[in-house]
Amino acid sequence: MSFFIETLIGGLLAGVMYSLVAIGFVLIYKASGVFNFAQGAMVLFAALTFVTLRDAGWNFFTAFLITLVIVVAGAIAIERLVLRPLVGQSDLTLFMATLGLSFVIEGLAQLLMGASVHELNLGIDDLPIEFGSVMVSQFDLVAAATAGTLVIILSLFFNFTRTGISLRAIADDAQAAQSIGIRLPVLWRVVWGVAGFVALVAGLLWGARQGVQFSLTLVVLKALPVLIIGGFTSIGGAIAGGLIIGASESLAEIYLGDILGGSVSTWFAYVVALVFLLVRPSGLFGEAKIERV
């Protein structure tokens, strides 16, 4: 039972970090209806910029602030120069634009900072902490607490601030929001800037866990099942989806891996997401699309 609890807790803590990546998608999708496939490349670029500055001798806080300015400015520039001119185009056109943008960002990162693997040390030792007979990773606890705190702050921002309520109004009906004086371009810049900040935090946590390398962009693929389960428009759904994916993936790896003859962590999350698509296509907290026929 202790081993089961350890496995479950480890999966839940990993799920919180999945949720953090998924929230970057939710923020932009809620405000503009765009599925930003470039979010994974933004995570990589943020982590690579930070670790490059650290390697150049900058202290942690200075490197973090400089990286934050670069990433937020880059995210706002993407919205202004790439996506705003495509407003009104089909969802497929917007998706292809962000897909192409992801490769541009990756190429720019490689051109400016190289393709070497970097070790990222946040000063958090990956030591086991004992709770009775259960052992939990110290790094996983701190990373999950950081991600969870950011999730709570964003949830409060969306639900109780004027800007957050305006963003929710835009998500419900952009034209109606404009008719009552809500300025869409300004709020889109805000949400893209926040998404850039989320990408930075996610990049630091995932970079510290598995190293800063170009495979870091693949974390975006693990966020997709989280979004499918939780819903593309709900921050709470991203949290629930991340916890479900993290726990089920961790337990399946331990208890089904030997039975199925190998690692199942690379694909089991997509099986869970497929089941949810068949049962509840809009996700646990997503809003079902209603169309007049």
C-alpha positions in Angstrom: 0.0 0.0 0.0 2.9 2.4 0.8 4.3 1.8 -2.7 0.9 2.4 -4.3 0.5 5.7 -2.4 4.0 6.8 -3.4 3.3 6.0 -7.0 0.0 7.9 -6.8 1.4 11.0 -5.2 4.3 11.1 -7.6 1.8 10.9 -10.5 -0.3 13.7 -9.0 2.7 16.0 -8.5 3.7 15.4 -12.1 0.1 16.1 -13.2 0.3 19.5 -11.6 3.2 20.3 -13.9 1.3 19.0 -16.9 -1.5 21.4 -15.9 0.9 24.3 -15.9 1.7 23.7 -19.5 -1.9 23.2 -20.4 -2.9 26.5 -18.8 -0.8 28.3 -21.4 -3.1 26.9 -24.1 -6.3 27.6 -22.1 -5.4 31.3 -21.6 -5.0 32.0 -25.3 -7.9 29.8 -26.4 -10.3 31.5 -23.9 -9.4 35.0 -25.1 -9.1 34.5 -28.9 -10.2 31.0 -29.8 -6.7 30.2 -31.1 -5.1 26.9 -30.3 -1.5 28.1 -29.9 0.7 25.1 -30.9 3.7 27.3 -30.5 3.3 27.2 -26.7 5.8 24.3 -26.5 8.4 26.3 -28.5 7.8 29.3 -26.1 8.5 27.0 -23.2 11.8 25.9 -24.8 12.8 29.4 -25.8 12.2 30.7 -22.2 14.2 27.9 -20.6 17.0 28.2 -23.1 17.2 32.0 -22.7 17.4 31.7 -18.9 20.0 29.0 -18.8 22.1 30.9 -21.4 22.1 34.0 -19.2 23.0 31.9 -16.2 25.9 30.3 -18.0 27.1 33.9 -19.0 27.4 34.7 -15.3 24.1 36.5 -14.5 22.6 35.8 -11.1 19.3 34.0 -10.8 17.0 37.0 -10.3 18.6 39.2 -13.0 18.5 36.3 -15.5 14.8 35.6 -14.6 13.8 39.3 -15.0 15.6 39.6 -18.3 14.1 36.4 -19.6 10.7 37.4 -18.5 10.9 40.7 -20.4 12.2 38.9 -23.5 9.5 36.2 -23.4 6.6 38.5 -22.7 7.7 41.0 -25.4 8.1 38.1 -27.8 4.6 36.7 -27.0 3.0 40.2 -27.5 4.9 40.6 -30.8 3.6 37.2 -32.0 0.0 38.3 -31.3 0.5 41.7 -32.9 2.5 40.8 -36.0 1.4 37.2 -36.8 -2.0 36.4 -35.4 -3.9 39.7 -35.3 -3.6 40.1 -39.1 -5.2 36.7 -39.4 -8.3 37.6 -37.3 -11.4 36.3 -39.1 -9.6 33.5 -40.8 -10.6 29.8 -40.3 -9.5 27.9 -37.3 -7.4 25.7 -39.5 -5.5 28.7 -40.9 -4.8 30.0 -37.4 -3.7 26.6 -36.2 -1.3 26.2 -39.2 0.1 29.7 -38.4 1.0 28.7 -34.9 2.3 25.4 -36.0 4.7 27.1 -38.4 5.5 29.7 -35.7 6.7 26.9 -33.4 9.3 25.8 -35.9 10.4 29.4 -36.4 10.9 29.9 -32.7 12.8 26.6 -32.4 15.1 27.6 -35.3 15.6 31.1 -33.8 16.5 29.5 -30.4 19.0 27.2 -32.1 20.5 30.0 -34.1 21.0 32.4 -31.2 21.8 29.9 -28.4 22.9 26.7 -30.0 21.6 23.2 -29.8 23.6 21.8 -26.8 21.9 20.2 -23.8 22.1 22.4 -20.7 21.7 21.5 -17.1 19.4 23.8 -15.2 19.9 24.0 -11.5 17.2 25.9 -9.5 18.8 25.2 -6.2 16.2 22.5 -5.3 17.8 19.2 -4.3 16.0 16.1 -5.6 16.0 14.3 -2.3 13.4 12.0 -0.8 11.3 13.3 2.0 9.7 10.7 4.3 6.1 11.0 5.4 5.6 8.0 7.6 6.3 5.1 5.3 5.8 7.1 2.1 8.8 8.7 0.3 8.1 11.8 -1.8 10.6 13.7 -4.0 11.5 17.2 -2.6 11.9 18.6 -6.1 8.5 17.3 -7.1 6.9 18.9 -4.0 8.4 22.3 -4.6 7.7 22.2 -8.3 4.1 21.2 -7.7 3.7 23.8 -5.1 5.0 26.5 -7.4 2.8 25.4 -10.3 -0.2 25.1 -8.0 0.4 28.6 -6.6 0.5 30.0 -10.1 -2.7 28.1 -11.0 -4.5 29.6 -8.0 -3.3 33.1 -8.9 -4.5 32.8 -12.5 -7.8 31.4 -11.4 -8.4 34.3 -9.0 -7.2 36.7 -11.8 -9.8 35.3 -14.2 -12.7 35.3 -11.7 -12.3 38.4 -9.6 -10.3 41.1 -11.5 -11.8 43.5 -14.0 -9.4 42.3 -16.7 -10.1 38.7 -16.0 -13.9 39.2 -16.2 -13.4 41.1 -19.5 -11.4 38.2 -20.9 -14.2 35.8 -19.9 -16.7 38.1 -21.6 -14.5 38.0 -24.8 -14.4 34.2 -24.6 -18.2 34.1 -24.4 -19.0 36.6 -27.2 -16.2 38.8 -28.7 -18.6 41.0 -30.6 -20.9 41.6 -27.6 -17.8 42.4 -25.5 -16.7 45.0 -28.0 -20.2 46.5 -28.1 -19.9 47.4 -24.4 -16.5 49.0 -24.8 -14.1 46.2 -24.0 -10.9 46.7 -26.1 -10.0 43.4 -27.6 -6.4 44.3 -28.9 -5.3 45.5 -25.4 -6.7 42.4 -23.6 -5.2 40.1 -26.2 -1.8 41.6 -25.5 -2.4 41.0 -21.8 -3.3 37.4 -22.2 -0.4 36.7 -24.6 2.0 38.3 -22.1 0.6 36.2 -19.3 0.9 33.1 -21.5 4.6 34.0 -22.0 5.1 34.2 -18.2 3.4 30.8 -17.8 5.8 29.5 -20.5 8.8 30.8 -18.6 7.7 29.1 -15.3 6.9 25.9 -17.1 10.2 26.0 -18.9 12.2 26.4 -15.7 10.5 23.6 -13.9 10.6 21.1 -16.8 14.1 22.2 -17.7 15.3 21.5 -14.2 13.6 18.1 -14.3 14.9 16.8 -17.7 17.5 19.3 -18.8 17.1 22.2 -21.3 17.1 20.5 -24.7 15.0 20.6 -27.8 12.9 17.6 -26.8 11.4 20.0 -24.2 9.0 21.2 -26.9 7.4 17.7 -26.8 5.9 18.5 -23.4 3.2 20.2 -25.5 2.1 16.8 -26.7 1.5 15.7 -23.1 -0.6 18.8 -22.5 -3.0 17.7 -25.3 -4.6 14.8 -23.3 -4.9 17.2 -20.3 -6.8 19.7 -22.4 -9.1 17.0 -23.9 -10.0 15.7 -20.5 -10.4 19.1 -18.7 -11.7 21.1 -21.6 -10.0 23.8 -23.7 -11.7 26.8 -21.9 -11.3 25.9 -18.2 -8.4 26.6 -15.9 -10.0 24.3 -13.4 -10.4 21.7 -16.1 -6.6 21.9 -16.9 -5.9 21.2 -13.2 -8.3 18.2 -13.1 -7.1 16.9 -16.4 -3.4 17.2 -15.3 -4.1 15.3 -12.1 -6.0 12.5 -13.9 -3.3 12.1 -16.6 -0.4 12.2 -14.1 -2.0 9.7 -11.7 -3.2 7.3 -14.4 0.0 7.4 -16.3 2.1 6.8 -13.2 -0.1 3.9 -12.0 -0.3 2.3 -15.5 3.5 2.4 -15.8 4.0 0.4 -12.6 1.0 -2.0 -12.8 0.5 -2.5 -16.5 4.0 -2.0 -17.9 5.2 -5.6 -17.1 1.9 -7.1 -18.3 2.0 -5.3 -21.6 5.7 -5.9 -22.1 7.2 -2.5 -21.9 6.8 1.2 -21.0 3.3 2.5 -21.3 3.9 6.1 -20.1 4.5 7.4 -23.7 1.0 6.5 -24.9 -1.3 5.6 -22.0 -2.4 9.3 -21.6 -3.7 9.3 -25.1 -5.8 6.2 -24.4 -7.4 7.9 -21.5 -8.0 11.0 -23.6 -9.6 8.9 -26.4 -12.0 7.4 -23.8 -13.0 10.9 -22.7 -13.5 12.0 -26.3 -15.9 9.2 -26.9 -17.8 9.8 -23.6 -17.6 13.6 -23.2 -16.1 15.3 -26.2 -16.1 18.8 -24.6 -14.2 17.6 -21.6 -15.1 17.6 -17.9 -15.4 21.4 -17.6 -15.4 22.5 -21.2 -18.5 24.1 -22.8 -20.3 22.1 -25.4 -20.6 24.0 -28.7 -24.2 24.7 -29.6 -24.9 25.5 -33.2 -28.2 26.5 -34.7 -29.2 24.1 -37.6 
